[in-house]
Amino acid sequence: MLVNKWDAVEKDNYTMQTYTDKIRNELNFVDYVPILFISAKSGQRVDQVMPLALKVQEERIARVTTGALNRVIQAAQDVHAPTSRTGIRSNGSMALRCVPIRPLHDLL
């Protein structure tokens, strides 16, 4: 996420963190998205835009192995075993598989 016009903001030692907290609070559904404060006018941090975008792209297309997913699920089940409808802990296990999902325009 790019926050432009950073040159127009009066800043102190806490301004960037304050804005970051506000953005994270208001847009809590994208808490995983990196935030970069830039100024297109002065060029401040503009050189960091493409490297950050490429890093995000790498993360977006990263494939998580089935084994890694299943280890995470198993660890979670070890701590919080699922219960049946009767309230008795279930011995059933769960497995996940990562499948490639990309927006349609990536496939065309």
VMD Tcl script that builds the backbone (N, CA, C; Angstrom):
set m [mol new atoms 324]
animate dup $m
set s [atomselect $m all]
$s set {name element resname resid chain x y z} {
  {N N MET 1 A 0.848 -1.156 0.000}
  {CA C MET 1 A 0.000 0.000 0.000}
  {C C MET 1 A 0.903 1.230 0.000}
  {N N LEU 2 A 0.659 2.111 -0.908}
  {CA C LEU 2 A 1.445 3.337 -0.986}
  {C C LEU 2 A 0.652 4.502 -0.401}
  {N N VAL 3 A 1.292 5.237 0.470}
  {CA C VAL 3 A 0.708 6.454 1.033}
  {C C VAL 3 A 1.498 7.606 0.432}
  {N N ASN 4 A 0.872 8.322 -0.489}
  {CA C ASN 4 A 1.540 9.407 -1.209}
  {C C ASN 4 A 1.333 10.732 -0.472}
  {N N LYS 5 A 1.997 11.744 -0.964}
  {CA C LYS 5 A 1.931 13.114 -0.412}
  {C C LYS 5 A 2.566 13.188 0.973}
  {N N TRP 6 A 3.494 12.291 1.265}
  {CA C TRP 6 A 4.131 12.257 2.573}
  {C C TRP 6 A 4.915 13.538 2.848}
  {N N ASP 7 A 5.310 14.228 1.783}
  {CA C ASP 7 A 6.025 15.498 1.943}
  {C C ASP 7 A 5.121 16.587 2.520}
  {N N ALA 8 A 3.796 16.430 2.361}
  {CA C ALA 8 A 2.853 17.459 2.814}
  {C C ALA 8 A 2.416 17.277 4.268}
  {N N VAL 9 A 2.900 16.232 4.912}
  {CA C VAL 9 A 2.493 15.931 6.287}
  {C C VAL 9 A 3.533 16.471 7.260}
  {N N GLU 10 A 3.065 17.218 8.269}
  {CA C GLU 10 A 3.971 17.638 9.336}
  {C C GLU 10 A 4.300 16.416 10.170}
  {N N LYS 11 A 5.593 16.185 10.387}
  {CA C LYS 11 A 6.009 14.948 11.025}
  {C C LYS 11 A 6.810 15.192 12.297}
  {N N ASP 12 A 6.718 14.202 13.193}
  {CA C ASP 12 A 7.611 14.119 14.341}
  {C C ASP 12 A 8.106 12.671 14.391}
  {N N ASN 13 A 8.683 12.254 15.488}
  {CA C ASN 13 A 9.242 10.902 15.584}
  {C C ASN 13 A 8.184 9.799 15.571}
  {N N TYR 14 A 6.926 10.146 15.775}
  {CA C TYR 14 A 5.871 9.149 15.898}
  {C C TYR 14 A 4.865 9.177 14.756}
  {N N THR 15 A 5.010 10.089 13.830}
  {CA C THR 15 A 4.003 10.287 12.783}
  {C C THR 15 A 3.801 9.049 11.929}
  {N N MET 16 A 4.875 8.450 11.445}
  {CA C MET 16 A 4.743 7.296 10.567}
  {C C MET 16 A 4.063 6.138 11.306}
  {N N GLN 17 A 4.446 5.911 12.544}
  {CA C GLN 17 A 3.822 4.831 13.314}
  {C C GLN 17 A 2.350 5.135 13.589}
  {N N THR 18 A 2.043 6.387 13.863}
  {CA C THR 18 A 0.657 6.789 14.101}
  {C C THR 18 A -0.197 6.534 12.867}
  {N N TYR 19 A 0.306 6.926 11.703}
  {CA C TYR 19 A -0.431 6.705 10.461}
  {C C TYR 19 A -0.539 5.210 10.158}
  {N N THR 20 A 0.530 4.475 10.392}
  {CA C THR 20 A 0.499 3.027 10.170}
  {C C THR 20 A -0.566 2.383 11.047}
  {N N ASP 21 A -0.596 2.754 12.321}
  {CA C ASP 21 A -1.602 2.201 13.240}
  {C C ASP 21 A -3.014 2.532 12.781}
  {N N LYS 22 A -3.215 3.765 12.331}
  {CA C LYS 22 A -4.548 4.187 11.866}
  {C C LYS 22 A -4.959 3.394 10.627}
  {N N ILE 23 A -4.038 3.226 9.698}
  {CA C ILE 23 A -4.327 2.457 8.481}
  {C C ILE 23 A -4.644 1.012 8.842}
  {N N ARG 24 A -3.830 0.419 9.702}
  {CA C ARG 24 A -4.052 -0.976 10.107}
  {C C ARG 24 A -5.392 -1.136 10.815}
  {N N ASN 25 A -5.772 -0.141 11.602}
  {CA C ASN 25 A -7.047 -0.199 12.316}
  {C C ASN 25 A -8.230 -0.050 11.359}
  {N N GLU 26 A -8.148 0.919 10.464}
  {CA C GLU 26 A -9.256 1.180 9.537}
  {C C GLU 26 A -9.374 0.113 8.448}
  {N N LEU 27 A -8.239 -0.415 8.020}
  {CA C LEU 27 A -8.223 -1.423 6.951}
  {C C LEU 27 A -7.699 -2.749 7.507}
  {N N ASN 28 A -8.310 -3.208 8.586}
  {CA C ASN 28 A -7.796 -4.393 9.277}
  {C C ASN 28 A -7.881 -5.669 8.443}
  {N N PHE 29 A -8.630 -5.671 7.366}
  {CA C PHE 29 A -8.740 -6.843 6.499}
  {C C PHE 29 A -7.523 -7.003 5.580}
  {N N VAL 30 A -6.640 -6.017 5.551}
  {CA C VAL 30 A -5.409 -6.125 4.759}
  {C C VAL 30 A -4.186 -5.914 5.660}
  {N N ASP 31 A -4.217 -6.546 6.828}
  {CA C ASP 31 A -3.132 -6.357 7.792}
  {C C ASP 31 A -1.808 -6.956 7.330}
  {N N TYR 32 A -1.841 -7.777 6.308}
  {CA C TYR 32 A -0.642 -8.414 5.773}
  {C C TYR 32 A 0.065 -7.555 4.714}
  {N N VAL 33 A -0.575 -6.494 4.289}
  {CA C VAL 33 A -0.045 -5.668 3.199}
  {C C VAL 33 A 1.013 -4.698 3.736}
  {N N PRO 34 A 2.187 -4.657 3.102}
  {CA C PRO 34 A 3.185 -3.682 3.530}
  {C C PRO 34 A 2.739 -2.258 3.195}
  {N N ILE 35 A 3.144 -1.325 4.026}
  {CA C ILE 35 A 2.799 0.082 3.827}
  {C C ILE 35 A 4.080 0.858 3.565}
  {N N LEU 36 A 4.065 1.667 2.515}
  {CA C LEU 36 A 5.220 2.484 2.170}
  {C C LEU 36 A 4.758 3.928 2.029}
  {N N PHE 37 A 5.366 4.807 2.807}
  {CA C PHE 37 A 5.041 6.234 2.763}
  {C C PHE 37 A 5.988 6.897 1.775}
  {N N ILE 38 A 5.406 7.510 0.744}
  {CA C ILE 38 A 6.225 8.095 -0.329}
  {C C ILE 38 A 5.800 9.528 -0.614}
  {N N SER 39 A 6.646 10.193 -1.390}
  {CA C SER 39 A 6.299 11.491 -1.956}
  {C C SER 39 A 6.722 11.468 -3.414}
  {N N ALA 40 A 5.752 11.427 -4.313}
  {CA C ALA 40 A 6.063 11.454 -5.739}
  {C C ALA 40 A 6.689 12.793 -6.111}
  {N N LYS 41 A 6.277 13.849 -5.438}
  {CA C LYS 41 A 6.781 15.192 -5.730}
  {C C LYS 41 A 8.270 15.313 -5.413}
  {N N SER 42 A 8.661 14.873 -4.221}
  {CA C SER 42 A 10.069 14.999 -3.820}
  {C C SER 42 A 10.888 13.759 -4.169}
  {N N GLY 43 A 10.203 12.668 -4.493}
  {CA C GLY 43 A 10.897 11.425 -4.817}
  {C C GLY 43 A 11.236 10.587 -3.590}
  {N N GLN 44 A 10.777 11.003 -2.422}
  {CA C GLN 44 A 11.084 10.291 -1.185}
  {C C GLN 44 A 10.529 8.864 -1.240}
  {N N ARG 45 A 11.419 7.896 -1.089}
  {CA C ARG 45 A 11.129 6.458 -1.069}
  {C C ARG 45 A 10.520 5.909 -2.365}
  {N N VAL 46 A 10.464 6.704 -3.420}
  {CA C VAL 46 A 9.916 6.233 -4.690}
  {C C VAL 46 A 10.768 5.086 -5.237}
  {N N ASP 47 A 12.057 5.110 -4.955}
  {CA C ASP 47 A 12.945 4.040 -5.413}
  {C C ASP 47 A 12.648 2.703 -4.732}
  {N N GLN 48 A 11.853 2.702 -3.672}
  {CA C GLN 48 A 11.520 1.468 -2.956}
  {C C GLN 48 A 10.225 0.829 -3.467}
  {N N VAL 49 A 9.500 1.543 -4.344}
  {CA C VAL 49 A 8.200 1.050 -4.803}
  {C C VAL 49 A 8.342 -0.242 -5.600}
  {N N MET 50 A 9.163 -0.258 -6.631}
  {CA C MET 50 A 9.282 -1.455 -7.476}
  {C C MET 50 A 9.862 -2.642 -6.718}
  {N N PRO 51 A 10.932 -2.482 -5.925}
  {CA C PRO 51 A 11.409 -3.639 -5.158}
  {C C PRO 51 A 10.332 -4.208 -4.224}
  {N N LEU 52 A 9.547 -3.339 -3.609}
  {CA C LEU 52 A 8.483 -3.805 -2.729}
  {C C LEU 52 A 7.391 -4.514 -3.537}
  {N N ALA 53 A 7.034 -3.953 -4.686}
  {CA C ALA 53 A 6.023 -4.582 -5.542}
  {C C ALA 53 A 6.486 -5.960 -6.013}
  {N N LEU 54 A 7.755 -6.090 -6.346}
  {CA C LEU 54 A 8.288 -7.386 -6.772}
  {C C LEU 54 A 8.287 -8.386 -5.616}
  {N N LYS 55 A 8.584 -7.917 -4.425}
  {CA C LYS 55 A 8.544 -8.794 -3.250}
  {C C LYS 55 A 7.120 -9.280 -2.994}
  {N N VAL 56 A 6.148 -8.383 -3.119}
  {CA C VAL 56 A 4.744 -8.754 -2.948}
  {C C VAL 56 A 4.343 -9.778 -4.008}
  {N N GLN 57 A 4.774 -9.565 -5.242}
  {CA C GLN 57 A 4.473 -10.518 -6.320}
  {C C GLN 57 A 5.061 -11.889 -6.015}
  {N N GLU 58 A 6.281 -11.937 -5.520}
  {CA C GLU 58 A 6.903 -13.219 -5.164}
  {C C GLU 58 A 6.089 -13.935 -4.095}
  {N N GLU 59 A 5.648 -13.199 -3.100}
  {CA C GLU 59 A 4.834 -13.787 -2.037}
  {C C GLU 59 A 3.484 -14.258 -2.571}
  {N N ARG 60 A 2.939 -13.493 -3.503}
  {CA C ARG 60 A 1.630 -13.829 -4.060}
  {C C ARG 60 A 1.652 -15.149 -4.821}
  {N N ILE 61 A 2.737 -15.415 -5.525}
  {CA C ILE 61 A 2.809 -16.635 -6.330}
  {C C ILE 61 A 3.525 -17.779 -5.613}
  {N N ALA 62 A 3.961 -17.534 -4.379}
  {CA C ALA 62 A 4.664 -18.582 -3.634}
  {C C ALA 62 A 3.728 -19.768 -3.409}
  {N N ARG 63 A 4.292 -20.940 -3.502}
  {CA C ARG 63 A 3.518 -22.156 -3.269}
  {C C ARG 63 A 3.948 -22.745 -1.934}
  {N N VAL 64 A 2.977 -23.046 -1.108}
  {CA C VAL 64 A 3.235 -23.685 0.173}
  {C C VAL 64 A 3.025 -25.177 -0.034}
  {N N THR 65 A 4.001 -25.975 0.368}
  {CA C THR 65 A 3.895 -27.408 0.139}
  {C C THR 65 A 2.783 -28.010 0.990}
  {N N THR 66 A 2.243 -29.103 0.505}
  {CA C THR 66 A 1.194 -29.808 1.242}
  {C C THR 66 A 1.713 -30.233 2.609}
  {N N GLY 67 A 2.958 -30.692 2.661}
  {CA C GLY 67 A 3.546 -31.115 3.929}
  {C C GLY 67 A 3.604 -29.984 4.945}
  {N N ALA 68 A 3.991 -28.792 4.487}
  {CA C ALA 68 A 4.077 -27.635 5.391}
  {C C ALA 68 A 2.689 -27.256 5.909}
  {N N LEU 69 A 1.696 -27.251 5.037}
  {CA C LEU 69 A 0.334 -26.943 5.465}
  {C C LEU 69 A -0.156 -27.957 6.492}
  {N N ASN 70 A 0.092 -29.232 6.225}
  {CA C ASN 70 A -0.377 -30.267 7.130}
  {C C ASN 70 A 0.343 -30.228 8.476}
  {N N ARG 71 A 1.600 -29.826 8.500}
  {CA C ARG 71 A 2.314 -29.681 9.782}
  {C C ARG 71 A 1.702 -28.565 10.621}
  {N N VAL 72 A 1.314 -27.459 9.972}
  {CA C VAL 72 A 0.666 -26.357 10.694}
  {C C VAL 72 A -0.677 -26.809 11.254}
  {N N ILE 73 A -1.462 -27.507 10.436}
  {CA C ILE 73 A -2.766 -28.005 10.889}
  {C C ILE 73 A -2.589 -28.992 12.034}
  {N N GLN 74 A -1.618 -29.894 11.918}
  {CA C GLN 74 A -1.393 -30.883 12.973}
  {C C GLN 74 A -0.986 -30.195 14.277}
  {N N ALA 75 A -0.122 -29.190 14.192}
  {CA C ALA 75 A 0.300 -28.462 15.392}
  {C C ALA 75 A -0.896 -27.760 16.037}
  {N N ALA 76 A -1.766 -27.180 15.221}
  {CA C ALA 76 A -2.959 -26.526 15.763}
  {C C ALA 76 A -3.899 -27.544 16.389}
  {N N GLN 77 A -4.046 -28.698 15.770}
  {CA C GLN 77 A -4.904 -29.747 16.320}
  {C C GLN 77 A -4.338 -30.307 17.617}
  {N N ASP 78 A -3.014 -30.364 17.716}
  {CA C ASP 78 A -2.394 -30.854 18.947}
  {C C ASP 78 A -2.732 -29.951 20.125}
  {N N VAL 79 A -2.824 -28.662 19.864}
  {CA C VAL 79 A -3.126 -27.698 20.922}
  {C C VAL 79 A -4.633 -27.566 21.142}
  {N N HIS 80 A -5.381 -27.565 20.047}
  {CA C HIS 80 A -6.837 -27.362 20.115}
  {C C HIS 80 A -7.524 -28.451 19.307}
  {N N ALA 81 A -7.630 -29.628 19.886}
  {CA C ALA 81 A -8.244 -30.739 19.161}
  {C C ALA 81 A -9.708 -30.423 18.856}
  {N N PRO 82 A -10.154 -30.744 17.639}
  {CA C PRO 82 A -11.547 -30.479 17.291}
  {C C PRO 82 A -12.477 -31.366 18.114}
  {N N THR 83 A -13.678 -30.880 18.382}
  {CA C THR 83 A -14.663 -31.665 19.120}
  {C C THR 83 A -15.795 -32.062 18.192}
  {N N SER 84 A -16.445 -33.146 18.552}
  {CA C SER 84 A -17.611 -33.571 17.784}
  {C C SER 84 A -18.812 -32.752 18.228}
  {N N ARG 85 A -19.947 -32.981 17.617}
  {CA C ARG 85 A -21.159 -32.253 18.006}
  {C C ARG 85 A -21.579 -32.574 19.438}
  {N N THR 86 A -21.144 -33.721 19.949}
  {CA C THR 86 A -21.522 -34.114 21.304}
  {C C THR 86 A -20.594 -33.529 22.349}
  {N N GLY 87 A -19.544 -32.845 21.913}
  {CA C GLY 87 A -18.597 -32.254 22.853}
  {C C GLY 87 A -17.425 -33.150 23.181}
  {N N ILE 88 A -17.402 -34.338 22.612}
  {CA C ILE 88 A -16.296 -35.269 22.841}
  {C C ILE 88 A -15.231 -35.003 21.787}
  {N N ARG 89 A -13.982 -35.009 22.221}
  {CA C ARG 89 A -12.893 -34.737 21.278}
  {C C ARG 89 A -12.856 -35.784 20.174}
  {N N SER 90 A -12.681 -35.313 18.971}
  {CA C SER 90 A -12.661 -36.184 17.801}
  {C C SER 90 A -11.243 -36.669 17.538}
  {N N ASN 91 A -11.120 -37.911 17.104}
  {CA C ASN 91 A -9.811 -38.449 16.718}
  {C C ASN 91 A -9.546 -38.242 15.236}
  {N N GLY 92 A -10.514 -37.684 14.531}
  {CA C GLY 92 A -10.353 -37.458 13.097}
  {C C GLY 92 A -9.285 -36.415 12.832}
  {N N SER 93 A -8.601 -36.549 11.732}
  {CA C SER 93 A -7.577 -35.566 11.396}
  {C C SER 93 A -7.983 -34.841 10.123}
  {N N MET 94 A -7.332 -33.759 9.884}
  {CA C MET 94 A -7.649 -32.909 8.750}
  {C C MET 94 A -6.372 -32.719 7.936}
  {N N ALA 95 A -6.507 -32.625 6.637}
  {CA C ALA 95 A -5.352 -32.379 5.781}
  {C C ALA 95 A -5.713 -31.291 4.778}
  {N N LEU 96 A -4.723 -30.513 4.407}
  {CA C LEU 96 A -4.908 -29.440 3.444}
  {C C LEU 96 A -3.982 -29.643 2.259}
  {N N ARG 97 A -4.339 -28.996 1.170}
  {CA C ARG 97 A -3.477 -29.013 0.000}
  {C C ARG 97 A -3.526 -27.638 -0.631}
  {N N CYS 98 A -2.372 -27.117 -1.016}
  {CA C CYS 98 A -2.302 -25.817 -1.671}
  {C C CYS 98 A -2.529 -26.015 -3.163}
  {N N VAL 99 A -3.514 -25.322 -3.685}
  {CA C VAL 99 A -3.783 -25.396 -5.119}
  {C C VAL 99 A -3.517 -24.030 -5.733}
  {N N PRO 100 A -3.070 -24.009 -6.983}
  {CA C PRO 100 A -2.787 -22.709 -7.610}
  {C C PRO 100 A -4.076 -21.955 -7.907}
  {N N ILE 101 A -4.192 -20.774 -7.329}
  {CA C ILE 101 A -5.346 -19.912 -7.584}
  {C C ILE 101 A -4.798 -18.534 -7.916}
  {N N ARG 102 A -5.112 -18.074 -9.087}
  {CA C ARG 102 A -4.673 -16.750 -9.515}
  {C C ARG 102 A -5.829 -16.065 -10.204}
  {N N PRO 103 A -5.828 -14.766 -10.221}
  {CA C PRO 103 A -6.881 -14.076 -10.974}
  {C C PRO 103 A -6.876 -14.495 -12.432}
  {N N LEU 104 A -8.046 -14.464 -13.042}
  {CA C LEU 104 A -8.214 -14.922 -14.404}
  {C C LEU 104 A -7.252 -14.269 -15.383}
  {N N HIS 105 A -6.968 -12.960 -15.211}
  {CA C HIS 105 A -6.112 -12.299 -16.184}
  {C C HIS 105 A -4.701 -12.861 -16.176}
  {N N ASP 106 A -4.275 -13.514 -15.066}
  {CA C ASP 106 A -2.953 -14.160 -15.036}
  {C C ASP 106 A -2.928 -15.398 -15.921}
  {N N LEU 107 A -4.085 -15.992 -16.154}
  {CA C LEU 107 A -4.155 -17.234 -16.908}
  {C C LEU 107 A -4.308 -17.008 -18.399}
  {N N LEU 108 A -4.711 -15.827 -18.802}
  {CA C LEU 108 A -4.941 -15.558 -20.226}
  {C C LEU 108 A -3.668 -15.263 -20.978}
}
mol reanalyze $m
mol bondsrecalc $m
mol representation Tube
mol addrep $m
